Amino acid sequence: MTDLLCFGSCVLDLYADGQKPAVGGDAANQAILLSKLGFSTACSARLGQDQEADLILAQLQAHNVKIDWLRRHAGEITTHSRIQLDAQGERRFTVTGEAHRHFTLADFPMEALPSLRALSLGSLFTLHELEISGMELIFSRARDLGLPIYSDTTRDRHHKGLSGVAHLLPYIDVFMPSLEEIRPLCSRFQPDEIAEELLRFGINTVVLKMGSNGANAYQATQVWRCCGYPAKVVDTTGAGDSFCAGFIASSLRGLPIPHALENGCWCGAQAVQTKGANTAGLAPFRLPWPLR
């Protein structure tokens, strides 16, 4: 039994200052961080057949992430993310390589679903081809099996808008976009208004990540708020993935939403204090609300 399958992007992070290349990408980051929190995790993504993919696989295995469901394709280049940090630790990405962009239904391990406890889409708007054809089938099958579905989001680079993914949103149990990335897709501006708009798509729980300002969680008739934890910012890369890992871990352990929200904020604060997308020292007993 595998607790969680994280699918989405799995890339090689390259820092402009010459730091050693390391595995990154939303799916890989979540899988690694959840493994640190004591969960059995696996990653599903599309890679090339190259040395960069070899490095990614080795690093995932070193973090006890299962790699059986990663697909490699000859003739494709494993995606690289070149990262530049400014003086405040804010990152800027330049993405090269094609592999993760072509993830299709054939790359997803449908046979794995019955052996899982939960499913996490690293980021909505990342797997463009799958979102057009195939992702609804994955979500439908997961729903039939009773698996909770979690999803982060990234920028809408293909300009689909919420209407372009409206068929997927009702399947998502917990949707965790950053306020910065979701705000341009909504007709309203304030967090509470944005959450109300998102809930109308049929999502069960909306969690808005707001960086140093913390996070809010929303259901149809309830709102929970958590202030951000103080942190000395070194690198914001992977902070959102760390929040998601903390929230998902808490949710799967049966903690109530306010505790999950606080644990998520704490994990995000740990992430920004170290360089690298998944290097935060997370442990289940160190969280504000320890995992049972």
C-alpha positions in Angstrom: 0.0 0.0 0.0 1.3 3.5 -0.9 -0.2 6.4 1.0 0.0 9.0 -1.7 0.8 9.3 -5.4 1.9 12.8 -6.5 1.7 13.5 -10.2 2.7 16.5 -12.2 6.1 17.9 -12.9 9.4 16.3 -12.0 12.4 18.4 -13.1 16.0 19.1 -12.5 16.5 22.4 -10.6 19.6 24.4 -11.6 20.5 27.4 -9.6 22.2 30.3 -11.3 24.9 30.4 -8.6 26.1 27.0 -9.6 24.6 25.0 -6.7 24.6 21.3 -7.3 21.7 20.2 -9.5 18.8 18.8 -7.6 15.4 17.2 -8.2 12.5 19.6 -8.2 9.0 20.2 -9.6 5.7 20.2 -7.8 5.1 16.4 -7.9 8.6 15.5 -6.8 8.7 18.2 -4.1 5.5 17.0 -2.6 6.5 13.4 -2.7 9.8 14.1 -1.0 8.4 16.3 1.7 5.6 13.9 2.5 8.1 11.1 2.8 10.0 13.2 5.4 6.7 13.5 7.3 6.4 9.7 7.5 4.3 8.7 4.5 4.8 6.1 1.8 4.9 8.2 -1.4 5.3 7.7 -5.1 5.8 10.0 -8.0 4.3 9.9 -11.5 5.8 12.2 -14.1 7.3 12.1 -17.6 11.1 12.3 -18.1 13.5 11.9 -20.9 15.9 9.0 -21.4 19.0 11.0 -20.4 21.5 11.5 -17.6 19.4 14.2 -16.0 16.6 11.7 -15.6 19.1 9.2 -14.0 20.0 11.9 -11.5 16.4 12.6 -10.7 15.6 9.0 -10.2 18.6 8.5 -7.9 17.7 11.5 -5.7 14.0 10.4 -5.4 15.1 6.9 -4.3 17.4 8.5 -1.8 14.4 10.2 -0.3 12.4 6.9 -0.2 10.1 8.0 -3.0 8.9 5.1 -5.2 9.8 5.6 -8.8 8.0 2.7 -10.4 5.5 5.0 -12.1 7.8 7.5 -13.7 7.8 7.2 -17.4 10.9 7.8 -19.6 10.7 8.6 -23.3 13.6 8.3 -25.7 14.2 11.4 -27.8 12.8 13.8 -25.2 14.8 16.1 -23.0 14.1 16.0 -19.2 12.8 19.3 -18.1 15.2 21.8 -16.4 14.2 24.7 -14.2 16.9 27.4 -14.0 16.4 29.4 -10.8 17.6 32.9 -10.1 17.1 34.4 -6.6 16.9 38.1 -5.9 18.2 39.7 -2.7 14.9 38.9 -0.9 15.1 35.2 -1.8 12.3 35.4 -4.3 12.8 33.1 -7.3 12.5 33.4 -11.0 12.2 30.3 -13.2 13.4 29.7 -16.8 12.0 26.3 -17.9 13.7 24.4 -20.7 13.2 20.9 -22.0 10.0 19.3 -23.1 9.3 16.0 -21.4 6.9 17.1 -18.6 4.9 19.2 -21.1 3.8 16.0 -22.9 2.4 14.0 -20.1 -0.6 12.0 -21.3 -3.0 9.4 -20.0 -0.7 6.7 -21.2 1.9 8.0 -18.8 -0.3 7.8 -15.7 -0.4 4.5 -13.8 -4.2 3.8 -13.6 -3.4 0.4 -12.3 -1.9 2.0 -9.1 -5.1 3.7 -8.0 -6.6 0.8 -6.0 -3.4 0.6 -3.9 -3.4 4.2 -2.9 -4.8 6.2 0.1 -4.9 9.5 -1.7 -4.0 11.3 -5.0 -2.3 14.7 -5.3 -2.0 16.7 -8.6 1.1 18.8 -8.1 -0.4 21.7 -10.0 -3.4 22.3 -12.1 -2.4 24.0 -15.4 0.9 22.0 -15.5 -0.2 19.0 -17.5 -1.9 20.7 -20.4 -2.4 17.7 -22.7 -3.7 15.5 -19.9 -6.1 18.3 -18.7 -7.6 18.3 -22.2 -8.0 14.6 -22.4 -7.5 12.0 -19.7 -7.4 13.8 -16.3 -11.2 13.6 -15.8 -11.0 9.9 -16.2 -8.2 9.7 -13.6 -10.2 11.8 -11.2 -13.4 9.9 -11.8 -11.7 6.5 -11.2 -10.1 7.9 -8.0 -13.4 9.2 -6.8 -15.0 5.8 -7.4 -12.4 4.3 -5.2 -13.0 6.8 -2.5 -9.5 8.4 -2.8 -9.3 12.1 -1.6 -7.9 14.3 -4.3 -5.7 17.2 -3.5 -4.5 19.8 -6.0 -2.2 22.8 -6.0 -2.1 25.2 -9.0 0.4 27.1 -11.0 0.1 30.0 -13.5 -2.4 29.5 -16.3 0.2 29.6 -19.1 -2.2 28.3 -21.7 -4.8 30.9 -20.9 -7.6 28.3 -20.2 -9.1 30.3 -17.4 -11.3 28.5 -14.8 -13.8 27.7 -17.4 -11.2 25.6 -19.2 -10.8 23.3 -16.1 -14.3 23.6 -14.8 -14.9 19.9 -15.6 -12.1 18.9 -13.3 -12.8 21.1 -10.3 -15.8 19.3 -8.8 -13.6 16.2 -8.3 -11.1 18.1 -6.2 -11.6 17.6 -2.4 -8.9 20.2 -1.4 -7.8 22.9 -3.8 -4.8 24.8 -2.6 -3.8 27.7 -5.0 -1.7 30.6 -4.1 -3.6 33.9 -4.0 -1.1 35.4 -6.4 -1.6 32.7 -9.0 -5.4 32.3 -8.7 -6.4 36.0 -8.4 -5.9 36.8 -12.2 -8.4 33.9 -13.0 -11.2 35.2 -10.8 -13.7 38.0 -11.4 -13.2 39.3 -7.8 -10.2 40.4 -5.8 -10.4 39.8 -2.1 -9.5 36.3 -0.7 -12.9 35.7 0.7 -14.6 36.7 -2.6 -12.2 34.5 -4.6 -12.9 31.5 -2.3 -16.6 32.0 -2.7 -16.2 32.0 -6.5 -14.1 28.8 -6.5 -16.5 27.0 -4.2 -19.2 27.5 -6.7 -17.4 25.1 -9.0 -18.2 22.2 -6.6 -14.8 22.0 -4.8 -15.3 20.8 -1.2 -12.5 22.8 0.5 -10.6 25.8 -0.9 -7.3 26.7 0.8 -5.7 30.1 -0.3 -1.9 30.3 0.4 -0.9 33.9 1.0 2.9 33.6 1.6 4.0 35.5 4.7 0.4 36.5 5.4 -0.5 32.8 6.2 -3.4 31.0 4.7 -7.2 30.7 4.8 -9.4 27.6 4.4 -13.0 27.7 3.2 -15.9 25.4 3.0 -19.5 26.3 2.1 -20.4 27.7 5.5 -17.1 27.9 7.4 -13.8 29.9 7.2 -10.6 29.2 9.0 -7.6 31.6 9.1 -4.0 31.2 10.0 -1.3 33.8 10.3 2.1 33.2 8.7 5.0 32.0 10.9 8.0 34.3 11.2 10.9 33.2 9.0 14.2 34.5 7.7 13.7 34.1 3.9 16.6 32.6 2.0 14.8 30.9 -0.9 11.0 30.8 -1.6 11.4 27.9 -4.1 9.1 25.1 -3.0 7.4 27.0 -0.2 3.9 26.3 -1.6 4.8 22.6 -2.1 5.9 22.4 1.6 2.6 24.0 2.7 0.7 21.4 0.7 2.7 18.6 2.2 2.0 19.8 5.7 -1.7 20.2 5.0 -2.1 16.9 3.2 -0.1 15.0 5.9 -2.3 16.5 8.6 -5.5 15.8 6.7 -4.6 12.1 6.1 -3.8 11.7 9.8 -7.3 12.9 10.6 -6.4 16.3 12.0 -9.1 19.0 11.7 -8.8 21.7 9.1 -7.6 24.5 11.6 -4.7 22.2 12.7 -3.9 21.2 9.1 -3.8 24.8 8.1 -1.4 25.7 10.9 0.8 22.8 10.1 0.9 23.8 6.4 1.9 27.4 7.3 4.6 26.1 9.6 6.0 23.8 6.8 6.0 26.7 4.4 7.9 28.8 6.8 10.5 26.1 7.3 10.9 25.8 3.5 11.9 29.4 2.9 14.7 29.3 5.4 16.8 26.8 3.5 18.0 26.8 -0.1 16.4 24.3 -2.4 12.8 23.2 -3.2 12.6 20.2 -0.9 15.4 20.6 1.6 13.3 21.8 4.6 13.9 19.7 7.7 10.3 18.4 8.3 9.5 15.8 10.9 6.1 14.7 12.0 6.8 15.3 15.7 8.0 18.9 15.2 4.8 20.2 13.6 2.7 22.6 15.8 0.1 19.8 15.8 2.2 16.6 15.7 1.0 13.8 13.4 -0.5 10.9 15.3 
